[in-house]
Amino acid sequence: MSKPVLIDFYADWCGPCKLQTPILKQLKEMMGDSVEIKKLDVDQNMEAATKYAIQVVPTLIIEKDGNVIHRLEGVTDAERLKGLLTPLIT
């Protein structure tokens, strides 16, 4: 089993995305290497944004073993993310 992956779809021009970045750093400090966190700029990664049907930034996708488990739109706090990710850690 692989570890859960959180993908942050963001844009440099997006104000709320700038708020999400320090929250993800806090989450990484809380969870360490038990979770992989990736950031994808939607303007630079249109193929991935299309694949995941991203219409709002920030959008956070949580995957486990290649399957989308959770999809969150807008700024999401670290405690909520930790609560969603913890059960996925094996």
C-alpha positions in Angstrom: 0.0 0.0 0.0 1.2 3.5 -0.9 1.0 6.5 1.3 -1.8 9.0 0.7 -1.0 11.9 -1.7 -2.4 15.4 -1.4 -2.3 17.4 -4.6 -2.8 21.2 -4.3 -4.0 22.7 -7.5 -3.2 26.4 -7.4 -2.4 29.5 -9.4 0.2 32.2 -8.7 -2.5 34.9 -9.2 -4.9 33.3 -6.7 -5.2 35.0 -3.4 -6.8 32.1 -1.5 -4.0 29.8 -2.9 -1.4 32.0 -1.1 -3.3 31.3 2.1 -3.3 27.6 1.5 0.5 27.3 1.1 1.4 27.9 4.8 -1.4 25.6 5.9 0.1 22.8 3.8 3.6 23.5 5.3 1.9 23.2 8.8 0.3 19.9 7.7 3.7 18.6 6.5 5.2 19.4 9.9 2.3 17.6 11.6 2.3 14.5 9.4 5.9 14.2 8.3 6.7 11.7 5.6 3.5 9.7 6.1 1.9 11.9 3.5 3.1 13.1 0.1 2.2 16.7 -0.7 2.4 17.9 -4.3 1.7 21.4 -5.7 0.5 21.8 -9.3 0.1 25.2 -10.9 -3.0 24.9 -13.1 -1.6 27.4 -15.6 1.6 25.3 -16.1 -0.2 21.9 -15.8 -3.3 22.2 -17.9 -3.4 18.5 -18.8 -3.5 17.5 -15.1 -6.0 20.3 -14.3 -8.2 18.9 -17.1 -7.8 15.3 -16.0 -9.1 16.2 -12.5 -11.7 18.7 -13.8 -10.3 21.6 -11.8 -12.6 24.6 -12.0 -11.8 26.3 -8.7 -8.4 27.1 -7.2 -7.3 26.1 -4.7 -8.6 22.6 -5.1 -7.1 19.8 -3.0 -7.3 16.2 -4.2 -6.4 13.4 -1.8 -5.5 10.1 -3.5 -4.7 6.7 -2.2 -3.3 4.0 -4.5 -4.2 6.1 -7.5 -7.9 6.6 -6.5 -9.4 10.0 -5.6 -10.6 9.7 -2.0 -11.4 13.3 -1.3 -11.8 16.5 -3.3 -11.9 19.9 -1.4 -12.4 23.3 -3.0 -11.3 26.5 -1.4 -8.9 27.0 1.6 -8.9 24.0 4.0 -7.4 24.1 7.4 -4.6 21.7 8.6 -6.7 19.9 11.2 -9.4 19.0 8.7 -6.8 17.7 6.3 -5.1 15.7 9.0 -8.4 14.2 9.9 -9.0 13.1 6.3 -5.5 11.8 5.8 -4.8 10.0 9.0 -7.2 7.0 8.3 -5.5 6.5 4.9 -2.0 5.9 6.4 -1.1 2.2 6.6 
